[in-house]
Amino acid sequence: MRGRGDGKRLRAAEIGADLGERATLVQFSSAFCAPCRATRRVLGEVAGLVPGVAHVEIDAEAHLDLVRRLDILRTPTVLVLDAEGAVVRRATGQPRKADVIAALGEAV
């Protein structure tokens, strides 16, 4: 996963789910995005493997205010949040499982 975080923070109320105890993988998706489905699978697997990590998928079209605030320009976009909700990494496109696990190292 490329890209550093931008210092922004997200709260559970903004993403519609509880933050992970150690980290949260936030995925912005859209309805007809084939890479979004594969990304959902990869992030779900990683969240299942790493204790304390949650995966939250957000429909970009239904949350345009959040998309604009976070400068989400395409789907899928994945944000890695630390336990306090700070964005520590972000990437666009379908990530590789190894890259997601490496990016989590910065968050936990």
DSSP file (Angstrom, degrees, kcal/mol; ACC not computed):
  #  RESIDUE AA STRUCTURE BP1 BP2  ACC     N-H-->O    O-->H-N    N-H-->O    O-->H-N    TCO  KAPPA ALPHA  PHI   PSI    X-CA   Y-CA   Z-CA
    1    1 A M              0   0    0      0, 0.0    90,-0.1     0, 0.0     2,-0.1   0.000 360.0 360.0 360.0 131.0    0.0    0.0    0.0
    2    2 A R        +     0   0    0     90,-0.2    88,-0.8    87,-0.1   101,-0.0  -0.336 360.0  54.8 -95.0 177.7    1.4    3.3   -1.0
    3    3 A G        -     0   0    0     86,-0.1    87,-1.4    -2,-0.1     2,-0.1   0.675  69.0-110.5  74.4 130.4    0.8    6.8    0.3
    4    4 A R  B     -A   89   0A   0     85,-0.2    85,-0.3     1,-0.2    84,-0.1  -0.414  40.3 -92.9 -83.0 164.3    1.2    8.2    3.8
    5    5 A G        -     0   0    0     83,-1.5    83,-0.2    -2,-0.1    -1,-0.2  -0.250  25.0-137.3 -69.8 167.9   -1.7    9.2    5.9
    6    6 A D        -     0   0    0      2,-0.1    82,-0.1    83,-0.1     3,-0.1   0.203  43.3-102.9-116.9  14.7   -2.8   12.8    5.9
    7    7 A G  S    S+     0   0    0     80,-0.9     2,-0.1     1,-0.3    81,-0.1   0.429  76.8 137.4  80.9  -2.4   -3.3   13.4    9.6
    8    8 A K        -     0   0    0     79,-0.1    79,-3.2    78,-0.1     2,-0.4  -0.433  40.8-147.5 -76.8 154.3   -7.1   13.2    9.3
    9    9 A R  B     -E   86   0B   0     77,-0.3     2,-0.4    -2,-0.1    77,-0.2  -0.933   6.0-158.0-122.6 146.0   -9.1   11.3   11.9
   10   10 A L        -     0   0    0     75,-2.3     2,-0.3    -2,-0.4     9,-0.0  -0.966   8.2-148.7-122.5 141.0  -12.3    9.3   11.5
   11   11 A R    >>  -     0   0    0     -2,-0.4     4,-1.4     1,-0.1     3,-0.8  -0.686  29.9-109.8-102.5 160.5  -14.7    8.5   14.3
   12   12 A A  H 3>>S+     0   0    0      1,-0.3     4,-1.4    -2,-0.3     5,-1.3   0.879 118.5  57.2 -55.6 -40.2  -16.9    5.4   14.5
   13   13 A A  H 345S+     0   0    0      1,-0.2    -1,-0.3     2,-0.2     5,-0.1   0.833 104.3  52.6 -62.8 -32.0  -20.0    7.5   13.9
   14   14 A E  H <45S+     0   0    0     -3,-0.8    -1,-0.2     1,-0.2    -2,-0.2   0.843 116.3  37.2 -73.3 -33.5  -18.5    8.8   10.6
   15   15 A I  H  <5S-     0   0    0     -4,-1.4    -2,-0.2     2,-0.3    -1,-0.2   0.514 106.4-123.5 -98.2  -5.2  -17.8    5.3    9.2
   16   16 A G  T  <5S+     0   0    0     -4,-1.4     2,-0.3    -5,-0.2    -3,-0.2   0.722  80.8  70.3  74.7  21.7  -20.9    3.7   10.7
   17   17 A A  S   <S-     0   0    0     -5,-1.3    -2,-0.3    -6,-0.2    -1,-0.2  -0.981  89.3 -84.9-159.9 160.7  -19.0    1.0   12.6
   18   18 A D        -     0   0    0     -2,-0.3     2,-0.1     1,-0.1     3,-0.1  -0.419  46.7-113.1 -68.8 146.1  -16.8    0.6   15.6
   19   19 A L        -     0   0    0      1,-0.1     5,-0.1    -2,-0.1    -1,-0.1  -0.479  39.0 -98.8 -72.5 150.8  -13.1    1.1   15.1
   20   20 A G        -     0   0    0     34,-0.2    33,-0.2    -2,-0.1    -1,-0.1  -0.356  27.7-117.2 -67.4 153.4  -10.9   -1.9   15.5
   21   21 A E  S    S+     0   0    0      1,-0.2    32,-0.2     2,-0.1    -1,-0.1   0.856 111.7  12.2 -59.8 -36.5   -9.1   -2.3   18.8
   22   22 A R  S    S-     0   0    0     30,-3.3    61,-0.6     1,-0.4     2,-0.3   0.731 136.4 -16.5-110.9 -35.7   -5.7   -2.0   17.1
   23   23 A A  E     -cB  53  82A   0     29,-1.7    31,-2.0    59,-0.2    -1,-0.4  -0.981  52.4-138.3-165.7 162.3   -6.5   -0.7   13.6
   24   24 A T  E     -cB  54  81A   0     57,-1.9    57,-3.1    -2,-0.3     2,-0.7  -0.999   6.7-149.8-134.9 133.4   -9.3   -0.3   11.0
   25   25 A L  E     -cB  55  80A   0     29,-3.3    31,-3.0    -2,-0.4     2,-0.6  -0.910  18.5-165.4 -99.7 112.3   -9.2   -0.9    7.3
   26   26 A V  E     -cB  56  79A   0     53,-3.0    53,-2.9    -2,-0.7     2,-0.5  -0.893   2.9-167.1-105.3 120.6  -11.7    1.5    5.7
   27   27 A Q  E     -cB  57  78A   0     29,-3.2    31,-3.7    -2,-0.6     2,-0.6  -0.927   9.6-155.3-111.7 122.9  -12.6    0.7    2.1
   28   28 A F  E     +cB  58  77A   0     49,-3.1    49,-1.4    -2,-0.5     2,-0.2  -0.878  28.5 169.8 -95.0 123.8  -14.5    3.1   -0.1
   29   29 A S  E     -c   59   0A   0     29,-2.8    31,-3.2    -2,-0.6    32,-0.4  -0.777  25.1-146.3-128.4 168.6  -16.3    1.2   -2.9
   30   30 A S    >   -     0   0    0     -2,-0.2     3,-1.4    29,-0.2     6,-0.1  -0.942  32.4-105.8-135.8 161.5  -18.9    1.8   -5.6
   31   31 A A  T 3  S+     0   0    0     -2,-0.3    -1,-0.1     1,-0.3    28,-0.0   0.834 113.5  36.7 -58.2 -43.1  -21.6   -0.5   -6.9
   32   32 A F  T 3  S+     0   0    0      4,-0.0     2,-0.8    -3,-0.0    -1,-0.3  -0.017  83.7 121.8-105.0  31.4  -20.1   -1.5  -10.3
   33   33 A C    <>  -     0   0    0     -3,-1.4     4,-0.9     1,-0.2     3,-0.4  -0.826  39.5-171.7 -99.8 104.3  -16.5   -1.7   -9.2
   34   34 A A  H >> S+     0   0    0     -2,-0.8     4,-1.3     1,-0.2     3,-0.8   0.910  87.3  53.9 -63.7 -42.9  -15.0   -5.1   -9.9
   35   35 A P  H 3> S+     0   0    0      0, 0.0     4,-2.4     0, 0.0    -1,-0.2   0.783  99.6  65.3 -62.9 -22.9  -11.7   -4.4   -8.1
   36   36 A C  H 3> S+     0   0    0     -3,-0.4     4,-2.5     2,-0.2    -2,-0.2   0.887  98.9  51.6 -64.3 -38.3  -13.8   -3.4   -5.0
   37   37 A R  H <X S+     0   0    0     -4,-0.9     4,-1.7    -3,-0.8    -1,-0.2   0.921 112.0  45.2 -65.6 -43.2  -15.1   -7.0   -4.7
   38   38 A A  H  X S+     0   0    0     -4,-1.3     4,-2.3     1,-0.2    -2,-0.2   0.885 112.5  52.0 -66.7 -37.8  -11.6   -8.4   -4.7
   39   39 A T  H  X S+     0   0    0     -4,-2.4     4,-2.9     2,-0.2     5,-0.3   0.906 106.1  54.5 -64.5 -41.7  -10.5   -5.7   -2.3
   40   40 A R  H  X S+     0   0    0     -4,-2.5     4,-2.2     1,-0.2    -1,-0.2   0.904 109.7  48.0 -56.2 -43.3  -13.3   -6.6    0.1
   41   41 A R  H  X S+     0   0    0     -4,-1.7     4,-2.2     2,-0.2    -2,-0.2   0.935 113.3  46.3 -64.8 -47.3  -12.1  -10.2    0.0
   42   42 A V  H  X S+     0   0    0     -4,-2.3     4,-2.4     1,-0.2    -2,-0.2   0.938 115.5  45.1 -62.1 -48.4   -8.5   -9.3    0.7
   43   43 A L  H  X S+     0   0    0     -4,-2.9     4,-2.7     1,-0.2    -1,-0.2   0.877 111.9  52.8 -67.0 -36.7   -9.3   -6.9    3.5
   44   44 A G  H  X S+     0   0    0     -4,-2.2     4,-1.7    -5,-0.3    -1,-0.2   0.902 109.8  49.0 -62.8 -40.9  -11.8   -9.3    5.1
   45   45 A E  H  X S+     0   0    0     -4,-2.2     4,-1.4     2,-0.2    -2,-0.2   0.931 112.4  47.5 -63.6 -45.8   -9.1  -12.0    5.1
   46   46 A V  H  X S+     0   0    0     -4,-2.4     4,-2.4     1,-0.2     3,-0.4   0.926 110.7  51.3 -62.9 -44.8   -6.5   -9.7    6.7
   47   47 A A  H  < S+     0   0    0     -4,-2.7     6,-0.4     1,-0.2    -1,-0.2   0.852 110.4  50.7 -61.3 -33.2   -9.0   -8.5    9.3
   48   48 A G  H  < S+     0   0    0     -4,-1.7    -1,-0.2    -5,-0.2    -2,-0.2   0.773 113.8  44.7 -73.2 -26.3   -9.7  -12.2   10.1
   49   49 A L  H  < S+     0   0    0     -4,-1.4    -2,-0.2    -3,-0.4    -1,-0.2   0.816 105.6  62.1 -86.2 -33.6   -6.0  -13.0   10.4
   50   50 A V  S >< S-     0   0    0     -4,-2.4     3,-1.5    -5,-0.1    -1,-0.1  -0.847  85.0-128.1-104.2 113.2   -4.8  -10.0   12.5
   51   51 A P  T 3  S+     0   0    0      0, 0.0     3,-0.1     0, 0.0    -3,-0.1  -0.261  90.7  20.2 -58.6 139.9   -6.4   -9.7   16.0
   52   52 A G  T 3  S+     0   0    0      1,-0.2   -30,-3.3    -5,-0.1   -29,-1.7   0.532  93.9 121.3  82.1   6.0   -7.9   -6.3   16.8
   53   53 A V  E <   -c   23   0A   0     -3,-1.5     2,-0.3    -6,-0.4    -1,-0.2  -0.900  42.6-164.6-107.8 129.9   -8.3   -5.3   13.2
   54   54 A A  E     -c   24   0A   0    -31,-2.0   -29,-3.3    -2,-0.5     2,-0.5  -0.802   9.3-147.6-109.1 152.8  -11.7   -4.3   11.7
   55   55 A H  E     -c   25   0A   0     -2,-0.3     2,-0.4   -31,-0.2   -29,-0.2  -0.988  16.2-177.8-119.7 126.8  -12.7   -4.0    8.1
   56   56 A V  E     -c   26   0A   0    -31,-3.0   -29,-3.2    -2,-0.5     2,-0.5  -0.991  10.6-157.5-126.8 127.1  -15.4   -1.4    7.2
   57   57 A E  E     -c   27   0A   0     -2,-0.4     2,-0.4   -31,-0.2   -29,-0.2  -0.900   9.5-164.9-105.9 132.2  -16.7   -0.9    3.6
   58   58 A I  E     -c   28   0A   0    -31,-3.7   -29,-2.8    -2,-0.5     2,-0.8  -0.958  22.1-128.2-119.7 130.3  -18.3    2.4    2.8
   59   59 A D  E >>  -c   29   0A   0     -2,-0.4     4,-0.7   -31,-0.2     3,-0.7  -0.675  19.6-155.3 -74.8 111.1  -20.4    3.1   -0.3
   60   60 A A  G >4 S+     0   0    0    -31,-3.2     3,-0.9    -2,-0.8     7,-0.3   0.869  89.7  54.4 -59.3 -39.7  -18.8    6.1   -1.8
   61   61 A E  G >4 S+     0   0    0    -32,-0.4     3,-0.5     1,-0.2    -1,-0.2   0.810 108.7  48.6 -67.0 -29.3  -21.9    7.3   -3.6
   62   62 A A  G <4 S+     0   0    0     -3,-0.7    -1,-0.2     1,-0.2    -2,-0.2   0.552 115.3  44.7 -86.8  -8.0  -23.9    7.3   -0.4
   63   63 A H  G <X  +     0   0    0     -3,-0.9     4,-2.3    -4,-0.7     3,-0.4  -0.362  63.8 148.5-131.7  53.0  -21.3    9.2    1.6
   64   64 A L  H <> S+     0   0    0     -3,-0.5     4,-2.6     1,-0.2     5,-0.2   0.818  71.1  58.6 -62.2 -32.2  -20.3   12.0   -0.7
   65   65 A D  H  > S+     0   0    0      2,-0.2     4,-2.1     1,-0.2    -1,-0.2   0.924 110.5  42.3 -63.3 -42.9  -19.6   14.4    2.2
   66   66 A L  H  > S+     0   0    0     -3,-0.4     4,-2.2     2,-0.2    -2,-0.2   0.890 112.2  54.7 -68.8 -40.3  -17.0   12.0    3.6
   67   67 A V  H  <>S+     0   0    0     -4,-2.3     5,-2.5    -7,-0.3     4,-0.5   0.919 111.6  44.7 -58.2 -45.3  -15.6   11.3    0.1
   68   68 A R  H ><5S+     0   0    0     -4,-2.6     3,-1.0     1,-0.2    -2,-0.2   0.924 111.8  51.5 -66.5 -44.0  -15.1   15.0   -0.4
   69   69 A R  H 3<5S+     0   0    0     -4,-2.1    -1,-0.2     1,-0.3    -2,-0.2   0.856 116.7  40.3 -61.9 -35.1  -13.6   15.6    3.0
   70   70 A L  T 3<5S-     0   0    0     -4,-2.2    -1,-0.3    -5,-0.1    -2,-0.2   0.383 108.7-121.6 -96.4   3.0  -11.1   12.8    2.5
   71   71 A D  T < 5 +     0   0    0     -3,-1.0     2,-0.7    -4,-0.5    -3,-0.2   0.910  42.6 176.7  56.8  45.9  -10.3   13.5   -1.1
   72   72 A I      < +     0   0    0     -5,-2.5    -1,-0.2     1,-0.2     3,-0.1  -0.743   6.4 170.8 -81.0 117.2  -11.4   10.1   -2.3
   73   73 A L        +     0   0    0     -2,-0.7     2,-0.3     1,-0.2    -1,-0.2   0.643  57.8  10.9-106.0 -19.0  -11.0   10.3   -6.1
   74   74 A R  S    S-     0   0    0    -46,-0.0    -1,-0.2    19,-0.0   -46,-0.1  -0.975  82.7 -78.3-153.3 165.0  -11.6    6.6   -7.2
   75   75 A T  S    S+     0   0    0     -2,-0.3   -46,-0.2     1,-0.2   -39,-0.1  -0.934  99.4  37.8-119.3 145.8  -12.7    3.3   -5.9
   76   76 A P  S    S+     0   0    0      0, 0.0    17,-2.6     0, 0.0     2,-0.4   0.526  71.9 162.0 -78.2 145.0  -11.5    1.2   -4.3
   77   77 A T  E     -BD  28  92A   0    -49,-1.4   -49,-3.1    15,-0.2     2,-0.5  -0.997  20.1-158.8-121.2 133.5   -9.6    3.5   -2.0
   78   78 A V  E     -BD  27  91A   0     13,-3.1    13,-2.0    -2,-0.4     2,-0.4  -0.949   5.3-166.4-117.3 130.1   -8.4    2.0    1.3
   79   79 A L  E     -BD  26  90A   0    -53,-2.9   -53,-3.0    -2,-0.5     2,-0.6  -0.944  10.6-149.3-111.2 135.4   -7.5    3.9    4.4
   80   80 A V  E     -BD  25  89A   0      9,-2.8     8,-3.2    -2,-0.4     9,-1.2  -0.930  18.6-167.0-104.1 119.5   -5.6    2.3    7.3
   81   81 A L  E     -BD  24  87A   0    -57,-3.1   -57,-1.9    -2,-0.6     6,-0.2  -0.817  13.7-133.5-105.5 144.3   -6.6    3.9   10.6
   82   82 A D  E >   -B   23   0A   0      4,-2.1     3,-1.9    -2,-0.3   -59,-0.2  -0.216  47.1 -81.2 -80.6-175.4   -4.8    3.4   13.9
   83   83 A A  T 3  S+     0   0    0    -61,-0.6   -60,-0.1    24,-0.6   -64,-0.1   0.759 132.6  50.8 -62.1 -25.5   -6.7    2.6   17.1
   84   84 A E  T 3  S-     0   0    0    -62,-0.1    -1,-0.3     2,-0.1   -61,-0.1   0.443 121.7-104.3 -91.7  -0.5   -7.6    6.3   17.6
   85   85 A G    <   +     0   0    0     -3,-1.9   -75,-2.3     1,-0.3     2,-0.3   0.542  69.3 147.9  92.1   7.5   -8.9    6.7   14.0
   86   86 A A  B     -E    9   0B   0    -77,-0.2    -4,-2.1    21,-0.1     2,-0.6  -0.589  53.2-118.5 -76.6 136.3   -6.0    8.6   12.5
   87   87 A V  E     + D   0  81A   0    -79,-3.2   -80,-0.9    -2,-0.3    -6,-0.2  -0.648  41.0 166.4 -75.6 115.8   -5.3    7.9    8.9
   88   88 A V  E     +     0   0A   0     -8,-3.2   -83,-1.5    -2,-0.6     2,-0.3   0.665  64.4  11.6-105.0 -21.8   -1.8    6.4    8.7
   89   89 A R  E     -AD   4  80A   0     -9,-1.2    -9,-2.8   -85,-0.3    -1,-0.3  -0.987  59.6-174.5-150.0 154.2   -1.8    5.0    5.2
   90   90 A R  E     + D   0  79A   0    -87,-1.4     2,-0.3   -88,-0.8   -11,-0.2  -0.989   6.3 172.5-148.5 150.6   -4.0    5.2    2.1
   91   91 A A  E     - D   0  78A   0    -13,-2.0   -13,-3.1    -2,-0.3     2,-0.3  -0.990  19.4-141.6-154.5 151.1   -4.0    3.6   -1.3
   92   92 A T  E     + D   0  77A   0     -2,-0.3   -15,-0.2   -15,-0.2   -90,-0.2  -0.835  63.9  30.5-112.6 156.2   -6.1    3.3   -4.4
   93   93 A G  S    S-     0   0    0    -17,-2.6   -15,-0.1    -2,-0.3    -2,-0.1  -0.195 107.0 -36.4  87.6 175.8   -6.7    0.3   -6.5
   94   94 A Q        -     0   0    0    -19,-0.1     2,-0.1    -2,-0.1    -2,-0.1  -0.601  65.8-145.1 -76.4 119.0   -6.8   -3.4   -5.5
   95   95 A P        -     0   0    0      0, 0.0     2,-0.3     0, 0.0   -53,-0.1  -0.453  10.7-118.9 -84.1 157.5   -4.2   -4.0   -2.8
   96   96 A R     >  -     0   0    0     -2,-0.1     4,-2.0     1,-0.1     3,-0.3  -0.708  24.2-120.9 -88.7 147.4   -2.1   -7.2   -2.3
   97   97 A K  H  > S+     0   0    0     -2,-0.3     4,-2.4     1,-0.2     5,-0.2   0.899 112.8  52.7 -55.2 -44.8   -2.6   -9.0    0.9
   98   98 A A  H  > S+     0   0    0      1,-0.2     4,-2.2     2,-0.2    -1,-0.2   0.871 108.1  51.3 -61.4 -37.4    1.1   -8.7    1.8
   99   99 A D  H  > S+     0   0    0     -3,-0.3     4,-2.4     2,-0.2    -1,-0.2   0.876 109.2  50.2 -67.8 -37.3    1.0   -4.9    1.3
  100  100 A V  H  X S+     0   0    0     -4,-2.0     4,-2.0     2,-0.2    -2,-0.2   0.928 111.0  48.9 -66.4 -44.4   -2.0   -4.6    3.6
  101  101 A I  H  X S+     0   0    0     -4,-2.4     4,-0.9     1,-0.2    -2,-0.2   0.910 112.2  49.0 -62.3 -41.6   -0.3   -6.6    6.3
  102  102 A A  H >< S+     0   0    0     -4,-2.2     3,-0.7     1,-0.2     4,-0.5   0.911 109.5  51.8 -63.4 -42.2    2.8   -4.4    6.0
  103  103 A A  H >X S+     0   0    0     -4,-2.4     3,-1.2     1,-0.3     4,-0.6   0.842 102.1  60.5 -64.7 -33.1    0.7   -1.2    6.1
  104  104 A L  H >X S+     0   0    0     -4,-2.0     4,-2.0     1,-0.3     3,-0.8   0.798  89.9  71.7 -63.3 -27.8   -0.9   -2.5    9.3
  105  105 A G  H << S+     0   0    0     -4,-0.9    -1,-0.3    -3,-0.7    -2,-0.2   0.803  96.5  50.6 -58.5 -29.1    2.5   -2.5   10.9
  106  106 A E  H <4 S+     0   0    0     -3,-1.2    -1,-0.3    -4,-0.5    -2,-0.2   0.747 111.9  47.6 -78.3 -23.7    2.5    1.3   10.9
  107  107 A A  H <<        0   0    0     -3,-0.8   -24,-0.6    -4,-0.6    -2,-0.2   0.763 360.0 360.0 -91.0 -27.2   -0.9    1.4   12.6
  108  108 A V     <        0   0    0     -4,-2.0    -1,-0.2   -26,-0.1    -2,-0.1   0.448 360.0 360.0-103.3 360.0   -0.5   -1.1   15.4
